[in-house]
Each structure stands twice: as C-alpha cells, then as structure tokens.
Amino acid sequence: MLVCLPVGVGAVRVHAEGIRTGEARREDDVARVIVGMTSSLDGFVADQSGSASRLYPDLSALQGTTYMDAMIERTGAVLMGRRAFEMGDPDRYVGNYEFQTPIFVLTHRPPAVMPKQDERLTFTFVTDGVDSAVSRAAAAAGDKAVQVIGGASTVQQVLGAGLVDELHVDVMPVLLGAGLRLFPADSRLDGLRLEKIDLQEVGPRTSLRFRVTR
Ligand SMILES: NC(=O)c1ccc[n+]([C@@H]2O[C@H](COP(=O)([O-])OP(=O)(O)OC[C@H]3O[C@@H](n4cnc5c(N)ncnc54)[C@H](OP(=O)(O)O)[C@@H]3O)[C@@H](O)[C@H]2O)c1
C-alpha cells in the first residue's frame, strides 16, 4: 500500500532558514489539510501503466520509523480519489494501511459492497465534490490533519479549490519519461503561492514542504 509521504530514519531536516534541526516547526502543528505525494525528478507520480512502484523502492524501509510514526500521529483522516483507492485491495486497508483513520474517497460511483471497516478505519464515498469531501474529512479528523494522498486529479482539485494548507512533495531521483503528471498545465493553480517551509534528505528522497496560500 502506498503511503502519503515516505520519510525515514536518518532524515536530515533543513528548514527554509537553512538551520538543521530535529525539531518540528510550529506550522506542522496547525496545518489542517496536507497534500503529500511522491514525484519523479521529471514530474510524474505514476508511469504510463499507472504504477507508482518505481517511486517507492524504499517503502518497506520507511515503515515504523520515528518520522513515519509522527506523520501517522498527526493524521486524523485521509482523502483520496477512487483510482488511488483502487490501487490496493479495498478489504486490506483495515489493519494494513499506514493510516488507520476514517478514509474519504472521491467518486461518482460508490461500490455496491462496502469494503471492510472497523472502529478506527471507516470508509465514506463522497459524490458531491471536493469541498464536501474536505469538509467531511476535517470534521472526522478532529484536531488532527487531513492527509490528501492522491492521485493527481484529486490533488489538483483540492489545490485549485484553495483547500490546502501544506503541500509535501517527495522527489525521487528517477526519470519516468512519461506517465501521470503531478502538475499539468491547469489554470486553477495559477493563483497559488508556495512558501518553502522545510526540506529533508531521506535516503534517496528529497522531501520538500511548502505552505500554500493564494
Ligand atoms: N506518487 C504518489 O505518491 C501517488 C500516490 C497516489 C496515487 N498515485 C498514482 O495516481 C494515479 C491515480 O491518480 P488519478 O489522478 O488518475 O486519479 P485519482 O485522483 O486517484 O482518482 C480519480 C477518480 O476519483 C473520482 N473523482 C475525482 N474527482 C471527483 C469529484 N470532484 N467528484 C466525484 N468523483 C471524483 C473519479 O472517480 P469515478 O470514476 O468514480 O467518478 C475519478 O476518476 C495512479 O496511477 C497511482 O499510481 C501516485
């Protein structure tokens, strides 16, 4: 199962001011809606077959790390598009997915049979748009953050609607050459302003964080 923002042991954090520190910035505590994806160096989040596996060769090494645990602790709900949801076996989210939280799935066609759920991980299939999806996820998240884990269409919509507080992009040193672009030409994104708030070296990854404003 894909994670929203792979991070790992031994990460070096370099803040925007250039000061290396292990302390989390205050912004980390107040962001309510976070978008996190892993991109190839040439800007793709999946290859031409729709697979993101070449962007996650380190996935197993990242499990159970301090940083990953902090990300999980920070997350109160997850939002994803139907295609991202269908990348995994819907019945295997419970007990296996990184985020054992309420999950909201954007779709025009909810499944006839609900996937397996438990008292922590529930599914809500949202058919009335991104504003509604983010609003419902935020309510479920309580005082924690909503993690928008993809895919590209979902990320572009929440960014375009001005619903995102932080954008996290992990850049992997991989050239896919073609595939699904994280940021294709999209006039909805024209007014976005990004302020770099954090940078981490995480094994082969370069993990970039931006505060998002308009
Ligand atoms: N690199 C990474 O970090 C990462 C992470 C996650 C996923 N991925 C990749 O991303 C790809 C999937 O991304 P994607 O952009 O194709 O799709 P997506 O955003 O995951 O899902 C798109 C689908 O969500 C539903 N949807 C989207 N907006 C909606 C709206 N406003 N109202 C109702 N339903 C809406 C539609 O489903 P219906 O057909 O049901 O209408 C649409 O076809 C996969 O190839 C995966 O490998 C990469």
The ligand as a MOL file (V3000), in Angstrom:
LIG
                    3D

  0  0  0     0  0            999 V3000
M  V30 BEGIN CTAB
M  V30 COUNTS 48 52 0 0 0
M  V30 BEGIN ATOM
M  V30 1 N 3.2210 9.0040 -6.4620 0
M  V30 2 C 2.3230 9.0450 -5.4900 0
M  V30 3 O 2.6120 9.4980 -4.3710 0
M  V30 4 C 0.9380 8.5160 -5.7650 0
M  V30 5 C 0.0110 8.4490 -4.7220 0
M  V30 6 C -1.2650 8.0150 -5.0230 0
M  V30 7 C -1.5960 7.6560 -6.3130 0
M  V30 8 N -0.6510 7.7150 -7.2960 0 CHG=1
M  V30 9 C -0.9870 7.3950 -8.6930 0
M  V30 10 O -2.0470 8.2480 -9.0740 0
M  V30 11 C -2.8510 7.5700 -10.0590 0
M  V30 12 C -4.2900 7.8810 -9.7430 0
M  V30 13 O -4.4840 9.2850 -9.8830 0
M  V30 14 P -5.5990 9.8650 -10.8140 0
M  V30 15 O -5.3890 11.3120 -10.9540 0
M  V30 16 O -5.6710 9.0550 -12.0570 0 CHG=-1
M  V30 17 O -6.9390 9.5440 -10.0320 0
M  V30 18 P -7.4750 9.8230 -8.5470 0
M  V30 19 O -7.3690 11.2670 -8.2180 0
M  V30 20 O -6.8980 8.8510 -7.6020 0
M  V30 21 O -9.0000 9.4080 -8.7570 0
M  V30 22 C -9.7440 9.9860 -9.7900 0
M  V30 23 C -11.1590 9.4850 -9.6700 0
M  V30 24 O -11.7250 9.9770 -8.4750 0
M  V30 25 C -13.0800 10.3480 -8.7040 0
M  V30 26 N -13.1990 11.7900 -8.5800 0
M  V30 27 C -12.2110 12.7000 -8.7240 0
M  V30 28 N -12.7220 13.9220 -8.5180 0
M  V30 29 C -14.0340 13.7810 -8.2640 0
M  V30 30 C -15.0820 14.6810 -7.9570 0
M  V30 31 N -14.8660 16.0000 -7.8680 0
M  V30 32 N -16.3110 14.1850 -7.7480 0
M  V30 33 C -16.5340 12.8660 -7.7780 0
M  V30 34 N -15.5800 11.9480 -8.0670 0
M  V30 35 C -14.3370 12.4170 -8.3060 0
M  V30 36 C -13.4110 9.8910 -10.0990 0
M  V30 37 O -13.8140 8.5440 -9.9380 0
M  V30 38 P -15.1400 7.9230 -10.6060 0
M  V30 39 O -14.6100 7.2390 -11.8140 0
M  V30 40 O -15.6520 7.0130 -9.5550 0
M  V30 41 O -16.0790 9.0170 -10.9380 0
M  V30 42 C -12.0730 9.9360 -10.7880 0
M  V30 43 O -11.9840 9.0560 -11.9050 0
M  V30 44 C -2.4860 6.1100 -10.0130 0
M  V30 45 O -1.8480 5.7790 -11.2390 0
M  V30 46 C -1.4850 5.9950 -8.8660 0
M  V30 47 O -0.4280 5.1270 -9.1940 0
M  V30 48 C 0.6050 8.1520 -7.0550 0
M  V30 END ATOM
M  V30 BEGIN BOND
M  V30 1 1 1 2
M  V30 2 2 2 3
M  V30 3 1 2 4
M  V30 4 1 4 5
M  V30 5 2 4 48
M  V30 6 2 5 6
M  V30 7 1 6 7
M  V30 8 2 7 8
M  V30 9 1 8 9
M  V30 10 1 8 48
M  V30 11 1 9 10
M  V30 12 1 9 46
M  V30 13 1 10 11
M  V30 14 1 11 12
M  V30 15 1 11 44
M  V30 16 1 12 13
M  V30 17 1 13 14
M  V30 18 2 14 15
M  V30 19 1 14 16
M  V30 20 1 14 17
M  V30 21 1 17 18
M  V30 22 2 18 19
M  V30 23 1 18 20
M  V30 24 1 18 21
M  V30 25 1 21 22
M  V30 26 1 22 23
M  V30 27 1 23 24
M  V30 28 1 23 42
M  V30 29 1 24 25
M  V30 30 1 25 26
M  V30 31 1 25 36
M  V30 32 1 26 27
M  V30 33 1 26 35
M  V30 34 2 27 28
M  V30 35 1 28 29
M  V30 36 1 29 30
M  V30 37 2 29 35
M  V30 38 1 30 31
M  V30 39 2 30 32
M  V30 40 1 32 33
M  V30 41 2 33 34
M  V30 42 1 34 35
M  V30 43 1 36 37
M  V30 44 1 36 42
M  V30 45 1 37 38
M  V30 46 2 38 39
M  V30 47 1 38 40
M  V30 48 1 38 41
M  V30 49 1 42 43
M  V30 50 1 44 45
M  V30 51 1 44 46
M  V30 52 1 46 47
M  V30 END BOND
M  V30 END CTAB
M  END
